[in-house]
Amino acid sequence: MNTLLTLPENKSTVSDPPKAVTYEELGSVGLIRIDNPPVNALNQEVRNRLAEALAQATNSPRVKIVLIISGGKTFSAGADLKEFDREMTDPSLQQLQAAIEMMPVPVVAAICGLALGGGLELALACHYRLAHEDARLGLPEITLGIVPGAGGTQRLPRLIGSRPALEMIVSGTPITAAEAKSKGLVDEVAEGDLRDSAIKFCEQLVRDGSKPRPTRDLAAADSLDESMIAAVLGAHARALKSRTTQRLVIDAVKAATLPFAQGIEVEAAIAKKSLASPESLALRHIFFAERGSSKVEGVPEHATHPDIGQVAIVGAGTMGTGIAMAFADAGRSVTLIDNDETALARSKDIIRSTYASGIKRGRISQETADERIARISGSTDLSCVSAADIAIEAVFEDMDLKKRVLSQLDSVLPPQRLIATNTSTLSITELGHATAHPRRVLGLHFFVPAQASKLLEIVRGKESSPDTVATALHVAKLLRKVPVVSGDAFGFIGNRMMLDGYFREAEQLLLEGASPQQVDAALEQFGFAMGPQRVSDLGGNDVGTKVRIQLYQRESRPDPYFVLADRLTELGRLGQKTGRGFYRYEQGGRDALPDPDVDRLIEKLASQRGIVRSSIDDKEIVERCILALINVGAVVLEEGIAFRASDVDVVWTSGYGFPRHLGGPMFYADTLGIGHVAARIRHYQRRLGPYWRPAGLIEKLERENSSFGQWDRQRKAAMAKPGE
Ligand SMILES: NC(=O)c1ccc[n+]([C@@H]2O[C@H](COP(=O)([O-])OP(=O)(O)OC[C@H]3O[C@@H](n4cnc5c(N)ncnc54)[C@H](O)[C@@H]3O)[C@@H](O)[C@H]2O)c1
């Protein structure tokens, strides 16, 4: 018996619930099956049972080889993430691996589905590996700011070489079984039934007299030189922008040149450091925030929703066309309705060219593209929506027009079915009242391009029913989008914070003396993929102007409020599409070039307002834009438009380019400390005037020495105990 493991007592009885790991003997093969749905997370129960099964196999005189296999579709997606925040109880994954490596008989891992993180590290400690042809293998820990800590950085370089290992760990992207075979990560790729192939593979090893082959005993890995490191970092420069975990990964992989016992100690220390890093805390926060955003107050988690096979979309413009492709990609049939034949023809062309470019980039096959195109049909007759399971309106942003369309939809679509509007500015409640069934109306705020963007804001009108919200959450899942539920107020969560906070401040800085390129560069350095003026030029300055026209019909804002952007629209400087905007663009080019005409316009608008322009440093630019964003985020929370601070973080990281590794604006505020945030807002209030009043919620959290995270936890606890 292996002495490394302290085994739990075996107290199983016939009436025990299904075991997470089972053990049986098939001739000379000791078969260990992991059965912990949905993804075979290696939690404590699984580790206990694995230790128990390994001990049984060791003690059995019949067993000549051990096979570890999954009872489900996936080998293992890795550790239970919740365990990262506490001390892991024995047996640890490392103890299990040591036990496997010391087994007197060979141990084989048969990999189906995914072997990720700790799941792959478990397989790396096995003596032989066999993967199903559809399997994917990877160490994606870097996406959570973590360095693999169960031998991944030591065993992988020994098996496949330091550079390929560094590439796999830094990219975080899983590789296919075929790639794994060519790199020497797996011994065989199996087709058909994996269990049968794996048993045959084991029997062959026994016949060949194969011995245990612990990865730790392989020669130390080759060393990494600086050019290899630069090549790997260069290949992932975009994803790694402003990130730090890759530096720790490099140090850990370099330690694979040491004797195994020393290397593993270095890895353990680095992995521990990564877990405590601000980057990892932020990335793990956003990981859980995205999973939590579909839990909505008043909507039962397992609420029923209709099957959605057939979707009707009214308005075949930019948004309607993108939304149609999103549903077609999800395998649903779509009818696109437009009253303009030319719009339908244009939409058809866009759909064809979008899929053609997908084929060109190797993202989809011709066959898949043909299937998806065939799922979308066009019509000018709105009455044909009666067979649809849901209808989505995406016509021009005009209240009267949208009311008419919604009322028509209401009369042809059976009363239980969801009617959604893709408005970006109008009141969902008012639109709902244009129908006889306002309970089934809500907003589905898609982003451009709708077929690829990750975020879906679900806007709840005053009358929208819980069932309607549940159906919308189901739609988000179907489309693989991250849903965030918003209240019905101007700009919802994201656009409100963008207009009243982030972009407003960016323009203010221009009037006070900064240049568009300075503001953009400072915020890109902070971590945004693109600065605010470049974003405006890309989307079109007219889009924002139209939104503000709608805003002024509902509310007012003190001057100056987007005076520059709206003037650019008036001048026809709409951005990239007209070759001029905040910047100028060469014919067909995308490079944003400074334009002296814009500088002169800014000077004029500033002097009209008596603003004396002077130089502003990058630090102030970033601080003011981010504090403004945080302050409006707090207002959105106190008004109940967003329910959780973590929802605001999801909106901004998945829809507006806020750097994920900073966790979103509200998490970032907590990182800075609420006291500091409040003090800096007051500093600008003294210097710049009343716009800079701290939000009531920020003052409350400051008084209570609390944080947005704490506020969320209190609300979650209150939600769990209704009536208290
Ligand atoms: N474009 C964006 O960036 C964006 C982002 C999010 C939401 N939205 C919102 O999505 C909606 C659509 O925007 P878009 O950019 O796709 O507009 P668009 O101008 O590209 O398309 C609107 C389409 O609606 C059609 N239409 C007009 N009246 C109709 C009617 N009575 N029946 C059927 N079809 C009719 C038009 O022919 C046109 O093809 C708007 O409410 C907009 O605010 C737009």
The ligand as an ORCA input file, in Angstrom:
! r2SCAN-3c Opt
* xyz 0 1
  N     -26.557     50.029    -34.604
  C     -26.215     50.013    -33.327
  O     -25.082     50.313    -32.940
  C     -27.236     49.544    -32.317
  C     -26.816     48.907    -31.143
  C     -27.772     48.442    -30.237
  C     -29.115     48.665    -30.508
  N     -29.489     49.332    -31.645
  C     -30.920     49.538    -31.888
  O     -31.367     48.545    -32.807
  C     -32.448     49.070    -33.591
  C     -32.107     48.916    -35.061
  O     -30.901     49.606    -35.328
  P     -30.083     49.375    -36.672
  O     -28.785     50.061    -36.488
  O     -30.116     47.948    -37.034
  O     -30.976     50.217    -37.691
  P     -30.966     50.142    -39.289
  O     -31.325     51.496    -39.747
  O     -29.711     49.530    -39.792
  O     -32.151     49.118    -39.625
  C     -33.517     49.315    -39.329
  C     -34.337     48.489    -40.311
  O     -35.705     48.531    -39.901
  C     -36.500     48.503    -41.094
  N     -37.858     48.999    -40.816
  C     -38.228     50.258    -40.557
  N     -39.565     50.294    -40.348
  C     -40.025     49.030    -40.474
  C     -41.311     48.428    -40.364
  N     -42.378     49.149    -40.083
  N     -41.405     47.111    -40.550
  C     -40.319     46.366    -40.841
  N     -39.085     46.895    -40.965
  C     -38.942     48.205    -40.775
  C     -35.729     49.388    -42.053
  O     -36.086     49.152    -43.396
  C     -34.295     48.992    -41.737
  O     -33.866     47.950    -42.600
  C     -32.619     50.504    -33.142
  O     -33.631     50.534    -32.169
  C     -31.281     50.857    -32.532
  O     -31.375     51.876    -31.567
  C     -28.578     49.746    -32.561
*
